[in-house]
Amino acid sequence: MIETIELAIENPETSLEIRSGVRGELYLRHNKDGEAYSQSPFGKVHNDALSANLLSLAEIDQPVFDEALEVSDALKELDHVLHSMVTHIGGDFEYTFLEGLVEFATDEIADCEKTLSEFYERITGQALKEHRLR
């Protein structure tokens, strides 16, 4: 999705818009010459299972709870990045603003990925090789 935004910045004759599917799912659509050039679905941040078990984890293992809390915060930040994209893309936007959004999103996603990878390795003893963080 960040690559799509970068393409739109490089090609100001194109436009971006947020589209909604029949089930309410959101898509980032890149238009060129009034036609859809590409379309990408917005993902969903899955934090419900972790959030629901934080209290139990605090009772069982305080050090793991502290790290899980950091992961929960990282996932909330990732959700904020997605919501920022939805809120600020489309319509009359400034390309300078989009450049800042790309930089912000790239940095936040990298931080989230690092936090998740470190936690996964701490819990499983294995490096996180495949995941769906995009």
Buried (B, 14 or more C-beta within 10 A) or exposed (E): BBEBBBBBBEEEEBBBBBEEEEEEEBBBBBBBEEEEBBEBEBBEBEBEEBEEEEEEBBEEEEEBBEBBBBBBEBBEBBBBBBEBBEEBBBEEBEEEEBEEBBEBBEEBBEEBBEBBBBBBEEEEEEEBEEEEEE
